[in-house]
Amino acid sequence: MVFFADIPVHRPVIPRNLNLSEAWINRTIPLELEKGKLQHSKCRRYPLDVIVNLSQTFPDPDSFNMSELEQEPCLDGWEYSKDQYISTIVSEWDLVCNDDWKGPFSMSIIFMGVLVGAFISGQLSDRFGRKIVLFGTLTVQTLVSVLQVFSLNWEIFCVLNFIVSLGQTSSYVSAFILGSEVLGKSMRIVHWKLAFLMQ
């Protein structure tokens, strides 16, 4: 999640069919103070119809005080920098501004799957056997991880994320218990220490 949910540098899309000069395009996005620096807003822009009318009246945008204008959200989407990433789930599904909570929620889904997996893996192992649960959950985890790459939207991605983390925890618990049962008493402490380090 650290990599595929990272937020690339982004800015509102300004359609190129407006016949605006480069100076007016640069002034279409308001400046905001962020971390002590003036930067272009990532979530707001000035209304494009007003900007087009102003550009016809004032050829130089510096001759007009833009701070008097109202602002609107990014109605045409966002442009994402590809300097660091070609694509992330944030740029794929526009998880910015009003939807910026969805990225961290995707991470929370992982921990929900871990919680559920921790509760059910012991019962499944006792009922069906450690090896069956271990290899079954490893298979589910692998197949769902591959399917997750082809997620069509954020909701499907989250459901698959939950299943992957559920399988991951279940396979870990099953492998830990199986290892404890198979190994002799002298090797169990080494096994427990290794398992603890692998967490």
C-alpha positions as CSV (number, residue, x, y, z in Angstrom):
1,M,0.0,0.0,0.0
2,V,2.9,2.3,0.6
3,F,3.7,2.3,-3.1
4,F,0.4,1.7,-4.9
5,A,-1.7,4.1,-2.8
6,D,0.9,6.9,-2.8
7,I,-0.5,10.3,-3.9
8,P,1.3,11.7,-7.0
9,V,1.7,15.4,-7.5
10,H,-1.6,16.5,-9.1
11,R,-3.5,19.6,-10.3
12,P,-6.9,20.3,-11.7
13,V,-7.4,19.6,-15.5
14,I,-7.9,22.8,-17.6
15,P,-9.3,21.7,-20.9
16,R,-7.1,22.8,-23.8
17,N,-10.0,23.7,-26.1
18,L,-10.7,27.0,-24.3
19,N,-8.4,29.0,-26.5
20,L,-6.7,30.5,-23.4
21,S,-3.1,31.8,-23.5
22,E,-0.5,30.0,-21.3
23,A,-0.5,32.9,-18.9
24,W,-4.3,32.6,-18.4
25,I,-4.1,28.8,-18.1
26,N,-1.5,29.2,-15.3
27,R,-3.8,31.7,-13.5
28,T,-6.9,29.5,-13.8
29,I,-5.8,27.5,-10.7
30,P,-5.7,29.6,-7.5
31,L,-2.6,29.8,-5.4
32,E,-2.8,28.5,-1.8
33,L,-0.3,28.6,1.1
34,E,0.8,25.0,1.8
35,K,3.7,24.2,4.1
36,G,4.9,27.8,4.0
37,K,5.0,28.0,0.2
38,L,2.5,29.4,-2.3
39,Q,1.4,26.5,-4.5
40,H,-1.3,25.9,-7.1
41,S,-4.4,24.4,-5.5
42,K,-4.9,20.7,-5.9
43,C,-8.6,20.7,-5.5
44,R,-10.0,24.1,-6.6
45,R,-10.0,26.2,-9.7
46,Y,-11.7,29.4,-10.9
47,P,-14.9,29.0,-13.1
48,L,-13.8,28.4,-16.6
49,D,-16.6,30.4,-18.3
50,V,-15.6,33.4,-16.2
51,I,-11.9,32.9,-17.1
52,V,-12.7,32.8,-20.8
53,N,-14.7,36.0,-20.6
54,L,-11.9,37.7,-18.6
55,S,-9.2,36.6,-21.0
56,Q,-11.1,38.3,-23.8
57,T,-11.3,41.6,-21.8
58,F,-7.8,41.5,-20.2
59,P,-5.1,40.0,-22.4
60,D,-2.7,40.1,-19.4
61,P,-4.0,38.2,-16.4
62,D,-1.8,40.2,-14.0
63,S,-3.9,43.3,-14.7
64,F,-6.9,41.6,-13.0
65,N,-7.2,40.8,-9.3
66,M,-8.1,37.0,-9.3
67,S,-8.7,36.8,-5.5
68,E,-12.1,38.4,-6.0
69,L,-13.4,35.5,-8.1
70,E,-15.3,32.6,-6.6
71,Q,-13.8,29.1,-6.9
72,E,-15.2,25.8,-8.0
73,P,-14.1,22.1,-7.5
74,C,-12.2,20.3,-10.2
75,L,-15.1,19.4,-12.5
76,D,-12.9,17.9,-15.3
77,G,-10.7,15.7,-13.1
78,W,-7.0,16.0,-12.3
79,E,-3.6,15.7,-14.1
80,Y,-1.1,13.5,-12.3
81,S,2.7,13.7,-12.4
82,K,4.3,10.6,-13.8
83,D,7.8,11.5,-12.5
84,Q,7.7,9.0,-9.7
85,Y,4.8,6.6,-10.6
86,I,3.2,5.7,-13.9
87,S,0.0,4.9,-12.1
88,T,-1.3,4.4,-8.5
89,I,-4.8,3.6,-7.2
90,V,-5.0,7.3,-6.4
91,S,-4.4,8.4,-10.0
92,E,-6.4,5.5,-11.4
93,W,-9.6,6.3,-9.5
94,D,-9.1,10.0,-8.6
95,L,-8.8,9.4,-4.8
96,V,-8.0,13.0,-4.0
97,C,-9.7,16.0,-2.6
98,N,-13.2,14.9,-1.5
99,D,-12.3,11.3,-2.0
100,D,-8.9,11.4,-0.2
101,W,-10.2,9.3,2.7
102,K,-10.4,6.3,0.4
103,G,-6.7,5.7,0.2
104,P,-6.2,5.3,4.0
105,F,-9.5,3.3,4.2
106,S,-7.9,0.8,1.7
107,M,-5.2,0.3,4.3
108,S,-7.7,-0.1,7.1
109,I,-9.4,-2.8,5.1
110,I,-6.2,-4.9,5.3
111,F,-6.3,-4.8,9.1
112,M,-10.0,-5.7,9.1
113,G,-9.1,-8.8,7.0
114,V,-6.2,-9.6,9.5
115,L,-8.7,-9.4,12.4
116,V,-11.2,-11.7,10.8
117,G,-8.5,-14.1,9.6
118,A,-7.1,-14.3,13.1
119,F,-10.5,-15.3,14.5
120,I,-11.5,-17.9,11.9
121,S,-8.1,-19.5,11.0
122,G,-7.8,-21.4,14.3
123,Q,-11.3,-22.8,14.0
124,L,-10.8,-23.8,10.4
125,S,-7.5,-25.4,11.2
126,D,-9.0,-27.5,14.0
127,R,-11.9,-28.6,11.8
128,F,-10.3,-29.3,8.5
129,G,-6.6,-29.8,9.4
130,R,-3.6,-27.4,9.3
131,K,-2.2,-28.4,5.9
132,I,-5.6,-28.0,4.1
133,V,-6.1,-24.6,5.6
134,L,-2.5,-23.5,4.9
135,F,-2.4,-24.5,1.3
136,G,-6.0,-23.4,0.7
137,T,-5.4,-19.9,2.1
138,L,-2.1,-19.6,0.2
139,T,-4.0,-20.5,-3.0
140,V,-6.8,-18.0,-2.3
141,Q,-4.3,-15.3,-1.4
142,T,-2.3,-15.9,-4.6
143,L,-5.3,-16.0,-6.9
144,V,-7.0,-13.0,-5.4
145,S,-3.7,-11.0,-5.4
146,V,-3.6,-11.6,-9.2
147,L,-7.2,-10.6,-9.6
148,Q,-6.7,-7.5,-7.6
149,V,-4.4,-6.1,-10.3
150,F,-7.4,-6.1,-12.7
151,S,-9.8,-4.3,-10.3
152,L,-12.3,-2.2,-12.2
153,N,-13.0,0.2,-9.4
154,W,-12.1,1.1,-5.9
155,E,-14.9,-0.9,-4.3
156,I,-13.8,-4.2,-5.9
157,F,-10.2,-3.4,-5.0
158,C,-11.2,-3.0,-1.3
159,V,-13.1,-6.3,-1.3
160,L,-10.2,-8.1,-2.8
161,N,-7.8,-6.4,-0.4
162,F,-9.9,-7.8,2.5
163,I,-9.7,-11.3,1.1
164,V,-6.0,-11.2,0.5
165,S,-5.3,-10.0,4.0
166,L,-7.7,-12.6,5.4
167,G,-5.8,-15.3,3.5
168,Q,-2.4,-13.9,4.6
169,T,-3.3,-14.1,8.3
170,S,-4.9,-17.5,8.1
171,S,-1.9,-19.0,6.3
172,Y,0.5,-17.4,8.8
173,V,-1.4,-18.8,11.8
174,S,-1.8,-22.2,10.2
175,A,1.9,-22.4,9.3
176,F,2.9,-21.2,12.8
177,I,0.7,-23.9,14.6
178,L,1.8,-26.6,12.1
179,G,5.4,-25.8,12.6
180,S,5.0,-25.9,16.4
181,E,3.3,-29.3,16.2
182,V,5.8,-30.9,13.8
183,L,9.0,-29.6,15.5
184,G,10.5,-31.1,18.7
185,K,10.6,-29.2,22.0
186,S,14.2,-28.1,21.5
187,M,13.4,-26.5,18.1
188,R,10.1,-24.8,19.0
189,I,11.8,-21.8,20.7
190,V,13.8,-21.2,17.5
191,H,10.7,-21.6,15.4
192,W,8.7,-19.1,17.6
193,K,11.5,-16.6,17.5
194,L,11.7,-16.9,13.7
195,A,7.9,-16.6,13.3
196,F,7.9,-13.5,15.6
197,L,10.7,-11.9,13.5
198,M,8.7,-12.6,10.3
199,Q,5.7,-10.8,11.5
